[in-house]
Amino acid sequence: MTSDTRKLFCGVNTKSPKTPTAIPNFKLNSKIRSKRSNPSCTYNIEFDSRKQWPQCADIINIIRNQGQCGDCWAVASSSTFTDRYCIERAKKGLKTPVSDPDNQSSDDEILSCTPSTSGCNGGSPYYAWQYMQNSGVVSGSNFEQKTGCKPYSINPATSGHTPKCVSKCTNSKWPIQYNNDKKFVISTGEIWPNMAVSEAVKTMKAEIKANGPITGIMDVYDDFYHYGEGVYKRTTNKNPLGHAIRIIGWGTQTCSGKVQPFWLAINSWGKEWGKNGGVFMIAQG
């Protein structure tokens, strides 16, 4: 995989002052994936947003595919907001059907309209959340479904380019006017790099437990593209790039008596990546 291809997968701009991916065609590689498997390991999921709020499990389980566009920062932020919108409604006893496209936030809106970002060439979740708080975000499904106000416009099978920001629904068949389709984030927060790891982990867990998934940033190395199963912990220092993901819970892995805490997370590289269709575990710290 070339350097340019890797950059298409990982779109967090690590040079951004507020920084706290196109996607290859993932074909199953059993030889590579089997190296991650360790039958002597056991796993304990201590918290999973899907089980805490089962009414929202189908929505949280949606695996997005950013395609060949480095907009993980937008996709992870938009999908996290979708999860938390459902959870806030669940707390009030309201249902949020996964079949209703109005309940999915538009990746396209965040990708094309967020200030201080470079679209498919990278950005920061910080600015994505600021945009959703200040300007709101309309609805939008994935590329295949083509529904909602602004469905995802980038075909995962082809090269992606940043769509133009327009203050109207790009889906002419959508019955709700653009301004009436907006949903707003009430408040935002972030973990700064200078915070102690133990304090950061504590803060992140408290937020997830109270309000649902959060947007996280990780360093992606060459071995991550071939992740299969188990807890991901880098085995190489080659070609690190910034990548945004959804964190939905946490737990521990025990291998031969050694305990490794991990985050339960969801990627945005489609269902063919990873053995569990986009859901993965990554070591804490």
C-alpha positions as CSV (number, residue, x, y, z in Angstrom):
1,M,0.0,0.0,0.0
2,T,1.5,3.3,-1.0
3,S,1.9,6.3,1.2
4,D,-0.8,8.2,-0.7
5,T,-3.3,5.3,-0.3
6,R,-2.7,5.2,3.4
7,K,-3.4,8.9,3.7
8,L,-6.8,8.3,2.1
9,F,-7.7,6.1,5.0
10,C,-6.5,8.4,7.8
11,G,-7.8,11.9,7.7
12,V,-7.0,13.5,11.0
13,N,-4.9,16.5,10.6
14,T,-2.3,16.1,13.4
15,K,-1.0,19.6,12.7
16,S,-4.3,21.2,13.7
17,P,-4.0,23.3,16.9
18,K,-7.2,21.6,18.1
19,T,-6.3,18.0,17.3
20,P,-6.7,16.4,20.7
21,T,-8.6,8.1,5.9
22,A,-9.6,6.7,1.2
23,I,-10.2,3.2,2.1
24,P,-8.5,0.3,0.3
25,N,-10.6,-2.6,-1.0
26,F,-10.4,-4.9,2.1
27,K,-10.3,-8.5,1.0
28,L,-10.1,-11.1,3.8
29,N,-6.5,-12.2,4.4
30,S,-6.8,-15.2,6.7
31,K,-3.1,-15.6,7.0
32,I,-2.5,-12.1,8.3
33,R,-5.7,-12.1,10.5
34,S,-4.9,-15.4,12.1
35,K,-1.7,-14.0,13.7
36,R,-3.9,-11.8,15.9
37,S,-5.9,-14.8,17.2
38,N,-4.8,-16.2,20.6
39,P,-7.0,-19.0,22.0
40,S,-5.5,-18.7,25.4
41,C,-6.9,-15.1,25.8
42,T,-10.2,-14.3,27.5
43,Y,-12.2,-11.1,27.1
44,N,-14.4,-9.2,29.6
45,I,-16.5,-6.5,28.2
46,E,-17.1,-4.2,31.1
47,F,-19.3,-1.6,29.3
48,D,-20.9,-1.6,25.9
49,S,-23.2,1.2,24.8
50,R,-25.2,-1.2,22.7
51,K,-26.2,-3.2,25.8
52,Q,-26.6,-0.2,28.0
53,W,-29.1,1.3,25.6
54,P,-30.5,-1.7,23.6
55,Q,-33.0,0.6,22.0
56,C,-30.1,2.2,20.1
57,A,-28.1,-1.0,19.4
58,D,-29.1,-1.1,15.7
59,I,-28.1,2.5,15.2
60,I,-24.8,2.2,17.0
61,N,-24.1,-1.0,14.9
62,I,-24.2,1.0,11.7
63,I,-20.8,0.6,10.1
64,R,-20.0,3.6,7.8
65,N,-17.7,3.5,4.8
66,Q,-15.8,6.7,4.2
67,G,-14.5,5.3,0.9
68,Q,-11.5,6.9,-0.8
69,C,-11.7,10.1,1.1
70,G,-9.7,11.1,4.2
71,D,-12.7,12.3,6.1
72,C,-12.6,9.9,9.1
73,W,-12.7,13.1,11.3
74,A,-16.2,13.9,9.8
75,V,-17.6,10.4,9.6
76,A,-16.6,9.5,13.2
77,S,-18.0,12.8,14.6
78,S,-21.3,12.5,12.6
79,S,-21.9,8.9,13.5
80,T,-21.1,9.6,17.2
81,F,-23.7,12.3,17.2
82,T,-26.2,10.0,15.6
83,D,-25.6,7.5,18.4
84,R,-25.9,10.1,21.2
85,Y,-29.1,11.6,19.6
86,C,-30.7,8.2,19.8
87,I,-29.5,7.7,23.4
88,E,-30.9,11.1,24.5
89,R,-34.2,10.1,23.1
90,A,-34.1,6.7,24.7
91,K,-33.5,8.3,28.1
92,K,-36.9,10.1,27.5
93,G,-38.6,6.9,26.5
94,L,-38.7,7.9,22.8
95,K,-38.0,5.4,20.0
96,T,-35.5,6.2,17.2
97,P,-36.0,3.7,14.4
98,V,-32.9,2.8,12.4
99,S,-35.1,2.6,9.3
100,D,-35.9,6.3,9.4
101,P,-33.1,8.2,7.6
102,D,-34.0,11.4,9.5
103,N,-32.3,9.8,12.5
104,Q,-28.9,9.6,10.8
105,S,-26.6,12.6,10.7
106,S,-25.1,13.6,7.4
107,D,-21.4,12.8,6.9
108,D,-21.5,14.9,3.8
109,E,-22.7,18.0,5.6
110,I,-19.8,17.8,8.1
111,L,-17.3,16.9,5.4
112,S,-18.1,19.8,3.1
113,C,-19.1,22.6,5.4
114,T,-16.9,22.5,8.5
115,P,-14.6,25.5,8.7
116,S,-10.8,25.1,9.3
117,T,-10.7,21.7,7.7
118,S,-9.6,20.3,4.4
119,G,-12.4,17.9,3.5
120,C,-11.1,14.7,2.0
121,N,-7.5,15.8,2.7
122,G,-8.0,15.8,6.5
123,G,-9.5,17.7,9.4
124,S,-10.2,17.6,13.1
125,P,-13.1,16.2,15.1
126,Y,-12.9,19.3,17.3
127,Y,-14.0,21.5,14.4
128,A,-16.7,19.0,13.4
129,W,-18.3,19.1,16.8
130,Q,-18.0,22.9,16.9
131,Y,-19.8,23.0,13.5
132,M,-22.6,20.8,14.8
133,Q,-23.0,23.0,17.9
134,N,-22.9,26.3,16.0
135,S,-24.6,25.4,12.7
136,G,-26.3,22.1,13.3
137,V,-26.3,19.1,11.0
138,V,-29.0,17.7,8.6
139,S,-29.9,14.1,8.0
140,G,-28.2,11.9,5.5
141,S,-27.8,8.1,4.8
142,N,-24.9,6.2,3.3
143,F,-24.0,6.3,-0.4
144,E,-26.0,3.2,-1.2
145,Q,-29.3,4.2,0.4
146,K,-29.2,7.8,-1.0
147,T,-31.9,9.1,1.4
148,G,-32.1,11.9,4.0
149,C,-31.4,15.6,3.2
150,K,-27.7,15.1,2.3
151,P,-26.8,11.4,1.8
152,Y,-23.1,10.5,1.5
153,S,-22.0,11.5,-2.0
154,I,-18.7,9.5,-2.2
155,N,-18.9,6.1,-3.8
156,P,-16.7,3.8,-1.7
157,A,-15.5,2.0,-4.8
158,T,-14.1,5.1,-6.5
159,S,-11.8,8.0,-5.7
160,G,-13.4,10.6,-3.5
161,H,-13.4,14.4,-3.7
162,T,-14.7,16.9,-1.2
163,P,-18.3,17.9,-2.1
164,K,-19.3,21.5,-2.4
165,C,-20.9,23.0,0.7
166,V,-24.5,24.0,-0.1
167,S,-27.2,25.3,2.2
168,K,-29.9,23.0,0.8
169,C,-30.7,19.4,0.6
170,T,-28.8,17.6,-2.1
171,N,-31.6,14.9,-2.2
172,S,-34.3,16.6,-4.2
173,K,-36.9,14.0,-3.0
174,W,-36.4,14.7,0.7
175,P,-39.6,16.3,2.0
176,I,-38.1,18.3,4.8
177,Q,-36.5,21.7,4.1
178,Y,-32.8,22.2,4.8
179,N,-33.2,24.6,7.8
180,N,-36.0,22.5,9.3
181,D,-33.9,19.3,9.1
182,K,-31.1,20.6,11.3
183,K,-30.2,19.0,14.7
184,F,-27.8,20.8,17.1
185,V,-25.2,19.7,19.6
186,I,-25.9,21.4,23.0
187,S,-22.3,21.3,24.3
188,T,-18.9,19.8,23.5
189,G,-15.8,18.7,25.4
190,E,-12.4,17.3,24.7
191,I,-9.4,15.5,26.2
192,W,-6.2,17.5,25.8
193,P,-2.9,15.8,25.0
194,N,-1.3,17.1,28.2
195,M,-3.8,15.3,30.5
196,A,-2.4,12.3,32.4
197,V,-3.5,9.0,30.8
198,S,-5.2,7.7,33.9
199,E,-7.2,10.9,34.2
200,A,-8.1,10.9,30.5
201,V,-9.3,7.2,30.7
202,K,-11.4,8.0,33.8
203,T,-13.0,11.1,32.1
204,M,-13.7,9.2,28.9
205,K,-15.3,6.3,30.7
206,A,-17.5,8.6,32.7
207,E,-18.7,10.4,29.6
208,I,-19.4,7.2,27.7
209,K,-21.3,5.7,30.6
210,A,-23.4,8.8,31.1
211,N,-24.1,9.8,27.5
212,G,-22.9,7.1,25.0
213,P,-20.1,6.8,22.4
214,I,-17.4,9.5,22.0
215,T,-15.2,10.4,19.1
216,G,-11.6,9.2,19.6
217,I,-8.3,9.8,17.8
218,M,-5.6,7.1,17.4
219,D,-2.3,6.7,15.5
220,V,-2.6,4.2,12.7
221,Y,0.5,2.2,11.7
222,D,1.0,-0.2,8.8
223,D,-0.2,-3.2,10.8
224,F,-3.6,-1.7,11.6
225,Y,-4.8,-2.1,8.0
226,H,-4.6,-5.9,8.4
227,Y,-6.3,-6.1,11.8
228,G,-8.4,-9.2,12.2
229,E,-9.4,-9.8,15.8
230,G,-8.2,-9.5,19.4
231,V,-6.9,-6.3,21.0
232,Y,-4.9,-4.1,18.6
233,K,-1.6,-3.0,19.9
234,R,0.9,-1.8,17.3
235,T,3.8,-4.0,16.3
236,T,5.5,-1.5,14.1
237,N,6.5,2.1,14.1
238,K,6.1,2.5,10.3
239,N,4.1,5.3,8.7
240,P,2.0,6.6,11.6
241,L,-1.1,8.6,10.6
242,G,-3.9,10.2,12.6
243,H,-7.3,8.5,12.4
244,A,-10.7,9.2,14.1
245,I,-13.0,6.5,15.4
246,R,-16.0,5.9,17.6
247,I,-15.4,4.6,21.1
248,I,-18.5,2.7,22.4
249,G,-17.2,0.9,25.5
250,W,-14.3,-0.8,27.2
251,G,-13.1,-4.0,28.8
252,T,-10.1,-6.2,29.5
253,Q,-8.2,-8.9,27.8
254,T,-6.4,-11.6,29.8
255,C,-3.7,-13.6,28.1
256,S,-1.6,-16.1,30.2
257,G,-2.4,-14.1,33.3
258,K,-1.5,-10.7,31.8
259,V,-4.3,-8.2,31.8
260,Q,-4.7,-5.6,29.0
261,P,-7.4,-2.9,29.3
262,F,-8.9,-1.9,25.9
263,W,-11.4,0.4,24.3
264,L,-14.3,-1.1,22.3
265,A,-14.5,0.9,19.1
266,I,-16.0,1.1,15.6
267,N,-14.1,2.0,12.5
268,S,-15.4,3.7,9.3
269,W,-13.8,1.4,6.6
270,G,-16.8,-0.7,5.8
271,K,-17.8,-4.1,7.0
272,E,-15.0,-6.0,5.3
273,W,-12.4,-4.5,7.5
274,G,-11.7,-6.6,10.6
275,K,-13.2,-10.0,11.5
276,N,-16.1,-8.4,13.3
277,G,-17.3,-6.1,10.5
278,G,-15.7,-2.8,11.6
279,V,-15.9,-3.3,15.4
280,F,-12.6,-3.7,17.1
281,M,-10.7,-3.5,20.4
282,I,-7.7,-1.2,20.9
283,A,-5.3,-1.2,23.8
284,Q,-5.8,1.7,26.3
285,G,-3.0,4.2,26.8
